Amino acid sequence: MIYFFSFFDHFLLLISNQIVLPFFPWLDVYEIIELVLKNLMPNLNERKEIIDDVLHVVDLNDYKKYYSKELSGGMKQRVSITRALAVDPVNSYG
């Protein structure tokens, strides 16, 4: 089932009980990816290493401090891919 709901004036998408996070305008690319990992990995150094690795894979190293309004549509899609890779890096690209 797919559900849409509003959260702080941003629409969230719930697919199969998984929240698909939108691009929050106040977060940069690094923070958007870190938001997904915070509950999964309490170790900050491990999170940082994984985020840096997946940003390298999708060639967004130079854009990690950019906000979503500064990215093209294709770059936003790569950030979404990066979030998926960060959650399960071994099965996603390794």
C-alpha positions, -999 to 999 in steps of 0.1 A, spaced: 0 0 0 11 35 -7 1 64 16 8 101 14 8 123 45 20 158 55 47 164 80 57 200 88 43 211 54 63 185 35 48 155 19 61 121 30 55 89 11 50 56 29 55 25 7 53 -9 23 57 6 58 89 24 47 90 62 48 106 77 17 121 109 28 117 140 7 144 166 2 142 189 33 153 224 22 172 231 54 194 200 50 224 196 27 232 164 8 253 150 36 227 156 62 199 141 41 219 109 38 229 110 75 192 114 85 185 79 71 215 63 89 211 79 124 188 53 138 206 24 121 242 33 130 248 52 163 286 53 156 293 87 140 326 76 124 310 46 108 282 68 94 307 93 80 327 65 63 297 50 47 283 84 35 317 93 20 319 59 3 285 61 -13 289 98 -23 320 87 -42 302 58 -59 275 82 -73 301 110 -80 286 135 -56 317 141 -34 320 177 -44 283 184 -37 279 171 -1 274 206 13 249 216 -14 212 221 -5 185 205 -26 175 237 -42 211 240 -56 209 205 -73 196 195 -107 169 169 -110 194 142 -119 216 151 -89 185 148 -67 179 114 -81 215 104 -74 211 116 -38 180 92 -35 201 64 -49 229 73 -24 204 70 5 195 35 -6 231 25 -10 240 39 25 213 18 42 225 -15 26 259 -9 10 270 -46 8 239 -58 -11 235 -26 -31 269 -22 -48 294 -46 -32 
